[in-house]
Amino acid sequence: MEIKFWGTRGSIPAPGAQTLEFGGNTTCVEVVLANGQRVVIDGGTGLRLLGQHLMENHIPCQFHLLLTHGHWDHLLGIPFFEPIYLESTKVIVDGWPPAFQGMTRVFDSHMGDGFFPVAFDHLKADIDYLNTLANGPLDLDGVLIDSIHLNHPQGGLAFRFREGKHTMVFATDNELGAARGRRIPEFVEFVRGCDLLIHDAQYLPEEISERRGWGHSAYDEVVALAQQAEVHNLLFTHHDPGRSDGDVEKIVALSREMMAAHSKLRYIDAAREGACYRLP
């Protein structure tokens, strides 16, 4: 399993000199499975870069698009994904059901209530909606993907990939601090022992009290989850748009201090746009 980040920023794109290392595009992650199948998580502005990559390298554009939820920063890149205007493109959409509706509404609906000049039904790509993950696991030729509900306004899903002996969990836009009691044990079991946990860590501990209910976690809450669940490797994502590269580096340094005495958690870092990780 190969995981590549095309967008790591949260809420709104944040391009500029202060975000060159960790990136300014919003959420988009490409997962290439050992069986050759491609899965893309979310259609933030990073999806535009993925489209360019596929086109320039003549890579067949056929993949599953898993949408965590329907907020605009996770859908913004879809109209600018160049292969979506080609008949050879095949996209199977799954994930949070209202997110597919949101995806179609980004485009013009012929009634003047869209946000893009091209209508969804004018797209040349073959786009199908599966609606499997909200009801049970998705089996991609032996790779099992299942989900858990996020703590996020209007709802959403986190995804767990199981490929052979290896497990990766992607959980953006999840407010752990609002999940105390019954739901924390659910999240612990969902991520338990995974090789790689990628989790929202948009806020600092001193910021979170004023942002409760916004649907995001502070980095210390994520480290605590990873420690409790005996996760092996942890990556923060959905970086706050106001956070510079130096600010993100400070979060990583403080988090590594927290994990120093923990035997299972071996590695903590922040996701970088363009970075690629492999689970053998």
Secondary structure, 3 states (H helix, E strand, C coil): CEEEEEECECCCCCCCHHHCCCCCCECEEEEECCCCCEEEECCCCHHHHHHHHHHHCCCCCEEEEEECCCCHHHCCCHHHCHHHHCCCCEEEEEECHHHHHHHHHCCECCCCCCCCCCEHHHCCCEEEECCCCCCCCEEECCEEEEEEECCCCCCCEEEEEEECCEEEEEECCCCHHHCCCCHHHHHHHHHCCCCEEEEECCECCCCHHHHCCCCCCEHHHHHHHHHHCCCCEEEEECECCCCCHHHHHHHHHHHHHHHCCCCCCCEEEECCCCCEEECC
